[in-house]
Amino acid sequence: MFALGSKYSFAAIAISAVTLTGLFACTISTTPHPIAQQIDSNMVLVEGGSFVMGSNQPNASKAESPARDVTVDGFYLSKFEVTQALFESVMGSSLSYFKAPDIPVNNLSWQQANFFIEQLNELTGEHYRLPTEAEWEFAAIGGNKSQGFTYSGSNSLDDVAWYAANANNKAHPVGQKQPNELGLYDMTGNVGEFVIDAFDDTFYRYGPTDNPNNAKDEKAGLAHKSVRGGSFAYDPDESENFRRDFASQSIIMSDMGLRLAKDAN
């Protein structure tokens, strides 16, 4: 410690102040926002890999076939669909038709889902996003741990999903059914999950095989976006892992929700 009269005193004090300020700033910048901490504690690392996307089964639609080899890089995906508690902690309220803090946010559009993510990222300083359609399907089948189940985590739909036969036509709290091989819950059933991709069967069949991403910034309200995973209103033959559905980006639907993804690097 320098004496006050020393010619080094003010320089030393200035350096100390700069150092302390830098350390303080570093501490602040590396401490995640409490909401981000909550989200990240429920994120699963989906290690990159290759898989067969789509289906060649006779009952597969034109938009779901032919099956093709696709490769995706590693990414993080939430164990659970975004709950009303999480959504409302960012947005203040929701228009969910089926209301409870632990029920997935529902009754929202693709545009509203993305606006929520924009607000979430602004609040937390993070970079959450919707998964791509390829990422979603890879995670649904269990990633590199896939056992080849028909639905996400089982060949028995009742074990893993709220669907038309058991859901009583309503959404249910997250995480009540069995998870899939990666520890992801409700990838089949409960609420349908928006992905980032536009619904385009030409891109789906003939697009890139390496990290395909059909995100489009479309102004038309009726532009179609892909929805995956079925929902509480879907039958078994509408709920297999390869099934695709769509909704216009502006329409609000009571059985649609979302799940958060995040880059692994």
N, C-alpha and C positions, 0 to 999 in steps of 0.2 A: 504494500500500500504506500503510495507516494504522499509526502507531506504536502500541505496545501500550497506552501510557498515554492515547491519544486517547479522547475521549468518543464518537467514532464507531466505535471498533474493534470492539466486540462486535456492534453492528448490522451493520457491514460483513461481519464473519465469518458472522453468521447468514444474511444475504442471500446471501453466496457459497455457504454450505452448502446453502441451499434451491435455489439455481440449479444447483449441481452435481448435487444429488440429482435435480432435475427432468430435467436433461440425461441423467443415467445411466438414469433410469426410461424416458425416451423411447427411448434406445438399446436397452434391453432389450425394450420393447414392440414395437418395429418390426423386430426381428430374428426372422424365421420359424424355427420349429423345423426341425432338419435333415430330418426326415421330410417336413414340409410343403414344404421347398425341393425335395426330390427329386420329390414328386408334382407340384408346380406347374411344374417344368421340363419336364414331359411333358404339360402341359395344352394343349389347342387351344381358341382362342376360336371358338365357333360363333356367328356374327353372326345376329341375329334376322331373321326373314323369314316368308313364307307359303308353304305347300305343300299338295299334295293328299295327305291321309292316308287310308290304306286302299286298297281296290281295287274296281273294278267288273268285273274279269275273271270269266268263268264259273266258274273253279276257286277263286275266293275264297269263304271260308266266311261264314256269316251274321255271325260275330263280327268279320270283316275288311271288311265292306261295310255300306252303300255308301260310296264314296269321298266325301270332303268337304274343303272348304277350311279349313285351320287355320293360325293365326298363333302363333309363339312368340317371346319376347324372347331376346336374346342370353344365352349362358351358356358356361361352360367345361366341357370333357369331356376325360377322359384319353385319350391316344393308345392306351393299352394296357389290357387287362383287369387287374384287381388280381392281382399275382403272389403266390406263396407267400412270397417274400422280404419283400414289403411287409406282407402280412397277419401274418406271424409276427414281424416287427419291432414290431408293436403288441400282438399277442395272445400271443406266446411260442411258440405252436405252432398247427398246424392238423390237421384230420382228412382232408386231401386223399388221395384214392385214387391219383391219378397224381402222384407226388412228384418235385419238382425246384424249385429256387429261382425259375427263370424260367418255369415253367409256371403258368398261372392257378390261383389257389386254387380248389379244387373240392370236391365232396362236402360242401356246406353248404346250409343252408336260407335262405329269405328273412329270417327272424327273426335268424339268426346273421349274415347280411350286414349287417343294420341295427345289430346290437349292435357289430360291428366298427367301423362308421362312428361310432357313439356314443363308443367308446373312442378312436378316432383323433382325433376332435374335442376330446375332453377332454385328450388328450395334447398336441395341437398348438395348441389355441386357435382352430382354423379351423372352417369350416362346410361341410364336404364332405357330399354326399348322393347318393342314387341319382337318376338322371335321371327325369323323367316319361316316360310312354310316348310322348307327342307329341314331346318333345325328342329321345328316342332315335331315333325314325323319321326326323325331320328331319335329324339328324346322319348316320344311316345312308345316306340317299340323296345325301349330299354337301352339305347345306345350300343356301345360295345359289349354290354352285358346281356343283350337281348336273348331271350329264350324262344322267340318266335311265336308269342301268343297272338291270338286273334284281336284281343282288346289290350289296352295298356295295362299289363301286369297279370293277365289271366285269360284263360279260354272261357271262364265263367263270368259273364257280364255282371251278375249280382254281386260278385266278390269285390269288384273294383269301381262300380259306377252307379250313380243315380240316373235312371233312364225311364222310358215310358211305363214299364211294367211295375216299377217299385217306388217311383218318386212322388206319386200323388200329384203330378203336374205342377211341381214347385221346386225351387232351388233349396239346397240343404247346406248346413255348415260344412266348411272345408275339412278335409282330412278324416272323414268318418269311415271311408272304405279303405281297402288294402292299397298300398302304394305299388308302383311298378318296380322293375329291377333296379332303377336308379334312385328309388325313394321319392318319386314324384306322385302326388295324389291328384285324383280327379282329372287326369288327362283324358279319360273317357267319361262322358256324361257330366252331370251337374249343370254348369253353364258352358255354352260353346265359347271357344277362345279365338278372338281375332288374331291374325298374324299380319305381318307388314305387307305381304304380297297382294298385288292386284290379282283377281281371279281371271286367269288367262290360260286356257288349256293349250294353246300353241306354245307359250313360254314353258308351261309345266312339262310338256313332252319333249320340246326341242331346245330348251334353254341350256345354259352352261351346266355341266355336270359337277363343276368345282364351286362350292359355295353359291348355288343359285339364289338370286335375290331379285324379285320382281316388284320392288317398291316403286310406286309412281305417285307423284304429286299431281293429283287430278282435281280440277276445279268443279267438274260436274257433280252435283249432289248424288246422282244415281250411279256413279262409277262403282263397279263391283269389287269388293275385297274378299279375300278368302277367310273362311271360318273353319276351324278344325275341332275334332273331338266329340261331335254330337252334342247332346244336351239332355236335360231331364225330360224332354218331349220326344226324343228319338227312339225308334225301335232298334232291336239288335242288328238287323241288316242295314242300318244306317249309321252304325257306330264302330265298325271295324277301324283299325288304325289307319288304313289307307284312304278312308272316306274324306271327301272334300265337300264343302258347302260354301255358299257365298251370301253376302248381304250388301246392299248399297251402302256406301260409306257414311250416309247421313241418316239412315233409318234407325229408329230406336226399337230394340227388341227385348222382351222380358227374359229371354233365355240366353242372352249373349253377355259375355264378360271378357276378361283378359288375364294374362299371366305375364310377369315381367321377365325379361332376359337382359343379359349384360355381357359385353365382350370379356374374354378371359385374359386379354393382354392389354 
